[in-house]
């Protein structure tokens, strides 16, 4: 009877989620409350974790809490360290939750709140959380191997080498993109710089405290760490208000670039318990705390969604980004629904810290659900602000104009009425001179967060405070993905170089670690530096590849998961990974071919190159270029992106070919043929 009552309670939660989602999806012609989206998401996440996540853990993977993990077997105090499950959840969540869940949903709001919301909820339950959980499981059962190394082990040397190379290249692009967002957020921001810098000594203190001073006292050091973090946020505000100290902590983009490169190197080399794990755990308190505060703010104020459920831009003609709902919505929203970057973390740092297989569902499946909730909050924040303000902030000046009057007229002509005075009032409220053409999604999210929190705690200048707090929150949010990603990138480069020089594969070797870390940091650091000094160079060149390459990586991870399930003789469950893999392959390959061959220069790379080449031949200079040299730069960038898109398509189709070949061969065998490490029990099991 108690068991039945428990299931009835979960059934009630499921019904609540279904009702809320129905309201979100079906109500038309009137504004709906943002609370419906929050309730729908939370209810569905809880039910999915309780039932689908448990089904995958018990039936598909058959997790064994008594089985020794790589962290236990290889405990070296450097990379392999058995870690408290809550600390590891904090590290994993902080590592995977970068710019994607914040920026992607904001940009996707161009099409209305409904398509993005549905994809975030369905995508994470059926694809994103499944991928993270599956990759963590596979890597844990294979001594913490990286994604590319597992492809080589399960599918063969040729696809493995292709995957290692492709995954590492995608990782470098992702790290450089994330780092550029951090640089832009912290440049000329003494408050942000001080607070972010303060988290490093605080994290080191927490690491030493947990390892040597009071081992096992997680709650104790958590309270101390949070108090120190809150103190650093307050002190950062005081420093920013002081003319002398503000100057001391004000740095240019180039200076922050070098600081970030140095920090990335150090964090990837030092023992994981000293900086990386405690700093990510500490950052998670601010991340989740802010998102929970936002959810409470929505619960208290119950704001209406001012963005329509669907806008006229679902046809791909939107001013913020070009491309139709299919496939580009599923590329624009990556983290929050499904993200290939997560597979590199779930096969990078996290499996080397997992103390028990019993923690894998909480960290792998649960961590991704938490990130999706962040993305839902970002979608809500973008949808509660005036649509006129949204489009004014995210549309380029070349489309809407450069002054408030022209911008207001243009956006009003689209059906989103806004006045110049309203645009100027928002800028004044947040302490900025203008909000026009503040593209990228992050400033828009900050305005949405500020409006919600300001409505809960009103007061003079509080809107400006919450806006700048949100910018700081975003920088800290994204930085944790850079340091953890660099360490995972080091593992990947060691696997890649180890194919040719076996000694470089040894993670316990300081020489190998230093060489691989230097190589990884040098590559993303170069792209970052060039992107900071040249608006058309470095990572700015490769920015358009971020979404497609990230989702292609997720497709590769799910293909590997499908092959492994077949080789484990668990074919009856192969649909768990096969269905999301097929969907992602359809989306990413379609998007890849469109980006290559679409005749619209705003969409197709080759069409863009032709447009600028023709203009150059006629002596014309087209925006955003301002000179002949920049025209040539744009042409070079377009051809570079086209070449890399073709390369990534080759990687995906190569892995698909070998996955089909190996999967079909394994299907016909009676015995298991997967390369899982031999079973070893936990010492105290």
C-alpha positions in Angstrom: 0.0 0.0 0.0 2.8 2.6 0.8 4.4 1.7 -2.5 1.1 2.3 -4.4 0.7 5.6 -2.6 4.2 6.6 -3.6 3.4 5.8 -7.3 0.1 7.7 -7.0 2.0 10.8 -5.8 4.3 10.6 -8.8 1.3 10.1 -11.0 -0.1 13.3 -9.6 3.1 15.1 -10.4 3.0 13.8 -14.0 -0.6 14.9 -14.4 0.3 18.4 -13.1 3.2 18.6 -15.6 1.0 17.4 -18.5 -1.7 20.0 -17.6 0.9 22.8 -17.4 2.5 21.8 -20.6 -0.9 21.7 -22.3 -1.6 25.2 -21.2 1.8 26.4 -22.6 1.4 24.6 -25.9 -2.3 25.1 -26.7 -3.4 28.4 -25.3 -3.6 31.0 -28.0 -4.7 34.6 -28.3 -3.9 35.6 -24.8 -0.8 36.1 -22.7 0.0 33.2 -20.4 1.8 33.2 -17.0 5.5 32.2 -17.0 4.7 30.0 -14.0 3.1 27.4 -16.3 6.4 26.8 -18.1 8.3 26.5 -14.8 5.7 24.0 -13.4 5.7 22.0 -16.6 9.4 21.7 -16.7 10.0 20.9 -13.0 7.2 18.2 -13.0 8.5 16.5 -16.1 12.1 16.6 -15.0 11.2 15.0 -11.6 9.1 12.2 -13.2 11.8 11.6 -15.9 14.5 11.3 -13.2 12.4 9.0 -11.0 11.2 6.6 -13.8 13.1 7.0 -17.1 16.5 7.6 -15.4 16.0 4.7 -13.0 14.9 2.5 -15.9 18.1 3.3 -17.8 20.2 2.7 -14.7 18.7 -0.6 -13.7 17.6 -2.2 -16.9 19.8 -0.7 -19.7 23.1 -0.2 -17.9 22.6 -2.5 -14.9 24.7 -0.3 -12.6 26.5 -2.1 -9.7 27.3 0.1 -6.6 29.7 -2.7 -5.5 31.8 -2.4 -8.6 35.1 -0.5 -8.2 35.3 2.7 -10.3 38.5 4.1 -12.0 38.7 6.7 -9.2 39.0 4.0 -6.6 41.3 1.6 -8.6 43.7 4.4 -9.8 43.5 6.8 -6.9 46.6 8.9 -7.6 45.7 12.2 -5.9 46.1 14.0 -9.3 43.4 13.0 -11.9 41.8 10.0 -10.3 40.3 11.0 -6.9 37.1 9.4 -5.4 34.9 12.4 -4.7 31.8 13.0 -2.6 28.8 12.7 -4.9 27.5 16.2 -4.1 30.9 17.8 -4.7 31.1 15.8 -8.0 27.6 16.8 -9.0 28.7 20.4 -8.4 31.9 19.9 -10.5 30.1 18.1 -13.3 27.2 20.6 -13.4 29.5 23.6 -13.4 31.7 22.0 -16.1 28.8 21.2 -18.5 26.7 24.3 -17.9 28.6 26.9 -19.9 27.2 29.5 -22.3 24.8 27.2 -24.0 21.9 27.0 -21.5 22.1 30.8 -21.0 22.5 32.1 -24.6 20.9 29.4 -26.8 17.3 29.7 -25.5 17.6 33.6 -25.5 18.5 33.5 -29.2 15.8 30.8 -29.9 13.2 33.1 -28.4 13.2 34.9 -31.8 10.8 32.2 -33.0 8.6 32.5 -29.9 8.8 30.8 -26.6 6.9 27.6 -27.6 9.3 25.8 -30.0 12.3 26.3 -27.7 10.4 25.3 -24.6 9.1 22.0 -26.1 12.6 21.1 -27.4 14.3 21.9 -24.1 11.9 19.6 -22.2 11.6 16.7 -24.6 15.2 17.0 -25.8 16.8 16.7 -22.4 14.6 13.8 -21.2 15.0 11.7 -24.3 18.4 12.8 -25.6 20.6 15.1 -23.6 20.4 13.4 -20.2 20.6 10.0 -21.9 23.8 11.0 -23.7 25.5 12.3 -20.6 24.5 9.3 -18.4 25.4 6.8 -21.1 28.9 8.3 -21.8 29.6 8.5 -18.1 28.6 4.9 -17.7 30.8 3.7 -20.7 33.8 5.7 -19.6 33.5 4.5 -16.0 33.4 0.9 -17.2 36.5 1.6 -19.4 38.9 3.1 -16.8 37.9 6.7 -17.5 38.7 6.7 -21.3 37.9 9.7 -23.4 35.1 9.6 -26.1 37.5 9.2 -29.0 39.5 6.5 -27.3 36.3 4.6 -26.6 35.3 4.8 -30.3 38.8 3.4 -31.2 38.4 0.6 -28.7 34.8 -0.4 -29.7 34.8 0.4 -33.5 38.4 0.1 -34.6 41.6 2.1 -35.1 40.5 4.1 -38.2 37.2 5.4 -36.8 38.9 5.9 -33.5 41.6 8.1 -34.9 39.0 10.1 -36.9 36.9 10.5 -33.8 39.9 11.5 -31.6 40.9 14.2 -34.2 37.4 15.4 -34.8 36.4 15.5 -31.1 39.6 17.4 -30.2 39.1 20.0 -32.9 35.5 20.6 -31.9 36.6 20.9 -28.2 39.1 23.6 -29.2 36.5 25.6 -31.0 34.0 25.2 -28.1 36.6 26.3 -25.5 37.7 29.3 -27.6 34.0 30.4 -28.0 33.3 30.0 -24.3 36.5 31.9 -23.3 35.6 34.8 -25.7 32.3 35.2 -23.9 34.1 35.3 -20.6 36.5 37.9 -21.9 33.7 40.1 -23.2 31.8 39.9 -19.9 34.8 40.7 -17.7 36.5 43.4 -19.8 36.5 46.7 -18.0 34.5 45.2 -15.2 36.3 45.5 -11.8 33.4 43.9 -9.9 33.4 40.8 -12.1 37.2 40.5 -12.2 37.6 40.7 -8.5 34.9 38.2 -7.7 36.1 35.7 -10.3 39.7 36.0 -9.1 38.6 35.6 -5.5 37.0 32.2 -6.3 40.5 30.8 -6.9 42.0 31.1 -3.4 38.6 30.3 -1.9 38.5 27.1 -3.9 42.1 26.1 -3.0 41.2 26.7 0.7 38.1 24.4 0.3 40.2 21.7 -1.5 42.8 21.7 1.3 40.2 21.8 4.0 38.3 18.8 2.5 41.4 16.8 1.9 43.6 17.5 5.0 41.9 19.6 7.6 38.4 18.2 8.0 37.9 15.3 5.5 34.3 14.4 4.9 32.9 17.6 6.4 31.2 18.6 3.2 28.4 20.6 4.8 30.8 22.5 6.9 33.1 23.7 4.1 30.1 24.3 1.9 28.8 26.9 4.3 32.2 28.5 4.7 32.8 28.6 1.0 29.4 30.1 0.2 29.9 32.8 2.9 33.3 33.6 1.4 31.8 33.7 -2.1 29.0 36.0 -1.0 31.6 38.2 0.7 33.7 38.4 -2.4 30.6 39.4 -4.4 29.8 42.2 -1.9 33.5 43.3 -1.8 33.6 43.3 -5.6 30.8 45.8 -5.6 32.6 48.0 -3.1 35.8 47.9 -5.1 33.9 48.8 -8.3 32.5 51.9 -6.5 35.9 53.1 -5.4 37.8 55.0 -8.0 41.3 53.9 -6.9 40.5 50.2 -6.4 38.3 50.1 -9.5 41.2 51.2 -11.6 43.4 48.5 -10.1 40.9 45.8 -11.0 40.0 47.1 -14.5 41.6 45.1 -17.3 41.3 45.2 -21.1 40.2 42.2 -23.2 43.8 41.4 -24.2 44.9 41.4 -20.5 42.1 39.1 -19.5 42.9 36.8 -22.4 46.4 36.2 -21.1 45.1 35.8 -17.5 42.5 33.3 -18.8 45.2 31.3 -20.7 47.4 31.2 -17.7 44.5 30.1 -15.4 43.4 27.4 -17.9 46.9 25.9 -17.9 47.3 25.9 -14.1 43.8 24.5 -13.5 44.4 21.6 -16.0 47.8 20.6 -14.5 47.3 20.9 -10.7 45.6 18.0 -8.8 41.9 18.1 -9.5 41.0 18.3 -5.8 43.0 21.5 -5.3 41.4 24.0 -7.7 39.1 22.5 -10.3 36.6 20.3 -8.3 36.2 22.7 -5.3 35.9 25.8 -7.6 33.3 24.2 -9.8 31.5 23.0 -6.6 31.6 26.5 -5.2 30.4 28.1 -8.5 27.5 25.7 -8.5 26.1 27.3 -5.4 26.0 30.7 -7.2 24.6 29.1 -10.4 21.8 27.1 -8.8 21.2 29.7 -6.2 20.6 32.4 -8.8 18.4 30.1 -10.9 16.3 29.1 -7.8 16.0 32.8 -6.8 14.8 33.4 -10.4 12.2 30.6 -10.1 11.0 32.0 -6.7 10.8 35.4 -8.3 8.6 34.0 -11.0 6.5 32.1 -8.4 6.0 35.4 -6.4 5.4 37.8 -9.3 3.9 35.5 -11.8 5.0 37.6 -14.8 3.2 37.2 -18.2 5.1 36.0 -21.2 5.2 39.0 -23.5 6.9 37.2 -26.4 4.3 35.4 -28.6 4.2 31.6 -28.6 5.2 31.7 -32.3 6.5 34.7 -34.2 6.6 35.3 -37.9 10.3 34.4 -37.9 9.7 30.6 -37.7 10.3 30.7 -41.5 13.9 31.6 -41.0 13.8 35.3 -41.9 14.5 36.6 -38.4 16.8 39.5 -37.7 18.7 37.8 -34.8 19.9 34.7 -36.8 19.0 33.2 -40.1 17.6 29.7 -40.7 14.3 27.9 -40.4 12.8 26.2 -37.4 14.0 22.9 -38.7 16.9 22.2 -38.4 18.3 25.4 -36.9 16.3 25.6 -33.7 17.8 22.3 -32.7 21.2 23.6 -33.5 20.8 27.0 -31.8 19.5 25.4 -28.5 22.3 23.0 -27.7 23.1 22.8 -24.0 19.8 22.5 -22.1 18.4 20.0 -24.6 21.4 18.0 -25.8 25.1 19.0 -26.1 28.1 17.1 -27.5 30.4 19.1 -25.2 28.9 17.2 -22.3 30.2 13.9 -23.7 33.7 15.2 -23.4 33.3 16.1 -19.8 31.4 12.8 -19.0 34.4 11.0 -20.5 37.0 13.4 -19.2 37.2 14.6 -15.6 33.9 13.2 -14.2 34.5 9.4 -14.6 37.9 9.8 -12.9 36.2 11.3 -9.8 33.2 9.0 -9.5 33.4 7.1 -6.2 30.5 4.7 -7.0 28.5 3.6 -10.0 25.5 4.2 -7.8 26.1 8.0 -8.1 26.1 7.9 -11.9 22.4 8.6 -12.4 22.4 11.5 -10.0 25.4 13.1 -11.7 24.9 12.1 -15.3 21.1 12.2 -15.8 20.3 14.6 -12.9 23.1 17.0 -13.7 21.8 17.5 -17.3 18.2 17.9 -16.0 19.4 20.7 -13.8 21.1 22.4 -16.7 18.0 22.1 -18.8 16.1 23.9 -15.9 18.7 26.7 -16.3 17.9 26.9 -20.0 14.2 27.1 -19.2 14.8 30.0 -16.9 16.8 31.7 -19.7 13.9 31.2 -22.1 11.5 32.7 -19.5 13.8 35.6 -18.9 14.0 36.4 -22.6 10.2 36.0 -23.0 9.0 38.2 -20.1 10.8 41.4 -21.4 9.1 43.5 -24.0 9.6 41.9 -27.5 10.5 45.3 -28.8 13.4 45.5 -26.3 14.4 41.9 -27.2 14.7 42.6 -30.9 16.4 46.0 -30.3 19.1 44.3 -28.3 19.7 41.3 -30.5 19.2 42.7 -34.0 22.3 44.0 -35.9 22.4 47.8 -36.6 22.5 47.0 -40.3 19.0 45.5 -40.1 17.2 47.8 -37.6 19.2 51.0 -37.6 21.7 52.6 -35.3 19.6 55.1 -33.4 16.6 54.7 -31.1 14.1 56.3 -33.4 15.0 54.2 -36.4 15.2 51.0 -34.3 11.8 51.7 -32.8 10.2 52.4 -36.2 11.7 49.2 -37.7 10.7 46.9 -34.9 7.2 48.4 -34.6 6.7 47.7 -38.3 7.2 44.0 -37.5 4.3 44.1 -35.1 6.2 44.6 -31.9 5.3 48.1 -30.8 8.1 50.0 -29.0 9.0 53.7 -28.6 12.4 55.3 -28.6 11.6 56.5 -25.1 11.0 53.0 -23.9 14.3 51.8 -25.3 16.2 54.7 -23.6 14.3 54.0 -20.3 15.5 50.4 -20.2 19.1 51.5 -20.8 18.8 54.1 -18.0 17.3 51.6 -15.6 20.2 49.1 -16.0 22.9 51.8 -15.9 23.9 51.7 -19.5 24.0 54.4 -22.2 22.3 52.2 -24.8 20.8 48.7 -25.2 20.9 48.8 -29.0 22.7 46.0 -30.9 23.8 44.2 -27.7 23.9 40.9 -29.5 24.9 37.5 -28.3 22.1 36.8 -25.9 23.9 37.4 -22.7 22.9 41.1 -22.2 19.3 40.2 -23.0 19.3 37.4 -20.4 20.8 39.9 -17.9 17.9 42.3 -18.5 15.3 39.6 -18.1 16.9 38.4 -14.8 17.2 42.0 -13.6 13.5 42.7 -14.3 12.3 39.6 -12.5 14.5 40.1 -9.4 13.8 43.8 -9.4 10.1 43.1 -9.3 10.6 40.9 -6.2 13.1 43.3 -4.5 12.2 46.8 -5.8 14.2 49.9 -5.0 16.2 52.7 -6.4 19.0 51.5 -8.7 18.3 47.9 -7.9 17.6 47.2 -11.6 21.1 48.3 -12.4 22.5 46.2 -9.6 20.7 43.0 -10.7 21.7 43.6 -14.3 25.4 43.8 -13.5 25.1 40.9 -11.0 23.6 38.9 -13.9 26.5 39.7 -16.1 28.9 38.6 -13.4 26.8 35.4 -12.9 27.1 34.6 -16.6 30.9 35.1 -16.6 31.4 32.8 -13.6 28.9 30.4 -15.0 30.8 30.0 -18.3 34.3 30.1 -16.9 33.8 26.8 -15.1 33.3 25.1 -18.4 36.6 26.6 -19.7 38.8 25.2 -17.0 37.1 21.8 -16.8 37.0 21.6 -20.6 40.7 22.4 -20.8 41.5 19.5 -18.5 39.3 17.2 -20.6 41.0 18.6 -23.7 44.3 17.6 -22.1 43.1 14.0 -21.7 41.9 14.0 -25.3 45.2 15.3 -26.7 47.1 12.8 -24.6 45.0 10.0 -26.2 45.6 11.4 -29.6 49.3 11.9 -29.2 49.6 8.6 -27.4 48.6 6.9 -30.7 52.0 7.9 -32.0 54.1 8.4 -28.9 52.8 6.0 -26.2 54.6 7.7 -23.3 52.5 10.9 -23.8 49.3 8.9 -23.0 50.4 8.4 -19.3 48.3 10.8 -17.2 50.5 10.2 -14.2 53.5 11.6 -16.0 54.1 15.3 -15.3 56.0 15.7 -18.6 53.1 14.2 -20.6 50.6 16.4 -18.7 52.6 19.6 -19.2 53.1 18.9 -22.9 49.4 18.1 -23.6 48.1 20.9 -21.5 50.4 23.4 -23.2 49.3 22.1 -26.6 45.6 22.3 -25.7 45.8 25.8 -24.1 48.0 27.1 -27.0 45.4 26.2 -29.6 42.3 27.6 -28.0 44.4 30.5 -26.6 45.6 31.5 -30.1 42.0 31.5 -31.5 40.9 33.5 -28.5 43.7 36.1 -28.7 43.1 36.6 -32.4 39.4 36.9 -31.8 39.9 39.6 -29.2 42.3 41.8 -31.3 40.5 41.3 -34.6 36.6 41.3 -34.8 36.9 39.2 -38.0 39.7 36.9 -36.9 40.5 34.0 -34.6 37.5 32.4 -33.0 35.2 35.0 -34.6 35.9 33.2 -37.8 34.7 29.8 -36.4 31.8 31.1 -34.3 29.2 29.9 -36.9 30.5 26.3 -36.5 29.9 26.2 -32.7 26.3 24.9 -32.8 26.6 22.4 -35.7 29.9 20.9 -34.5 28.6 20.6 -30.9 25.5 18.7 -32.0 27.5 16.5 -34.4 29.6 15.5 -31.4 26.4 14.5 -29.5 25.4 12.3 -32.5 28.8 10.6 -32.4 28.5 9.9 -28.6 25.0 8.4 -29.1 26.2 6.3 -32.0 28.9 4.9 -29.8 26.3 4.2 -27.0 24.2 2.3 -29.5 27.1 0.2 -30.7 28.1 -0.6 -27.1 24.6 -1.7 -26.1 24.5 -4.0 -29.1 27.9 -5.4 -28.2 26.7 -5.9 -24.6 23.8 -8.0 -26.0 21.2 -5.5 -24.8 19.6 -5.0 -28.1 16.1 -4.8 -26.6 17.2 -1.4 -25.2 19.0 -0.1 -28.2 16.2 2.4 -28.9 17.2 4.4 -25.8 20.3 5.8 -27.7 19.4 5.0 -31.3 16.3 7.2 -31.5 18.0 10.4 -30.3 21.1 9.5 -32.4 19.0 9.3 -35.6 17.3 12.6 -34.8 20.5 14.4 -34.2 22.1 13.0 -37.3 19.1 14.2 -39.4 19.3 17.7 -37.8 23.1 18.2 -38.0 23.6 16.8 -41.5 20.7 18.8 -42.8 22.1 21.9 -41.2 25.6 21.1 -42.5 24.4 20.8 -46.1 22.3 23.9 -45.8 25.2 25.9 -44.4 27.4 24.7 -47.3 25.1 25.0 -50.2 22.2 27.4 -49.4 21.9 30.2 -52.0 21.2 32.8 -49.4 24.5 34.5 -48.4 23.0 35.1 -44.9 22.9 31.3 -44.5 25.2 29.5 -46.9 29.0 29.8 -46.5 29.8 29.3 -50.2 27.1 31.8 -51.2 28.6 34.3 -48.8 32.0 33.8 -50.2 30.7 34.3 -53.8 28.8 37.5 -52.8 31.8 39.1 -51.3 34.1 37.9 -54.1 31.8 39.4 -56.7 31.6 42.6 -54.8 35.4 42.7 -54.4 35.8 42.2 -58.2 33.6 45.2 -58.7 35.6 47.3 -56.2 32.8 47.4 -53.6 33.1 47.1 -49.8 30.2 45.4 -48.1 29.4 45.5 -44.3 30.6 44.4 -41.9 33.9 44.9 -43.8 35.2 48.4 -43.9 38.1 47.9 -46.3 39.4 45.7 -49.1 41.5 43.8 -46.6 38.5 43.1 -44.5 36.5 42.0 -47.5 39.3 39.4 -48.2 39.1 38.4 -44.6 35.3 37.7 -44.8 35.9 35.6 -47.9 38.6 33.6 -46.2 36.4 33.1 -43.2 33.5 31.8 -45.3 35.7 29.3 -47.1 37.3 28.2 -43.8 33.9 27.6 -42.3 32.8 25.7 -45.4 35.9 23.5 -45.3 35.5 22.7 -41.6 31.8 22.0 -42.1 32.7 19.5 -44.8 35.3 18.0 -42.6 32.9 17.6 -39.7 30.4 16.0 -42.0 33.1 13.6 -43.1 33.8 12.7 -39.5 30.1 12.1 -38.7 29.5 9.9 -41.8 32.7 8.0 -41.2 31.7 7.2 -37.7 28.2 6.3 -38.9 29.6 3.9 -41.5 31.8 2.1 -38.9 29.0 2.1 -36.3 26.7 0.4 -38.8 29.4 -2.1 -39.8 30.4 -3.0 -36.2 26.8 -2.9 -34.9 25.5 -5.3 -37.6 28.4 -7.7 -37.0 27.9 -7.6 -33.2 24.1 -8.2 -33.6 24.7 -11.6 -35.0 27.0 -12.9 -32.3 25.9 -14.7 -29.2 28.6 -13.5 -26.8 29.4 -10.1 -25.5 32.1 -8.4 -27.6 32.4 -5.0 -25.8 35.7 -3.9 -24.3 34.5 -3.3 -20.8 37.2 -3.5 -18.1 37.2 -6.7 -16.0 35.0 -6.6 -12.9 36.6 -5.6 -9.6 34.7 -5.2 -6.4 35.0 -2.2 -4.1 37.5 -2.9 -1.3 34.8 -2.8 1.4 32.0 -4.4 -0.7 
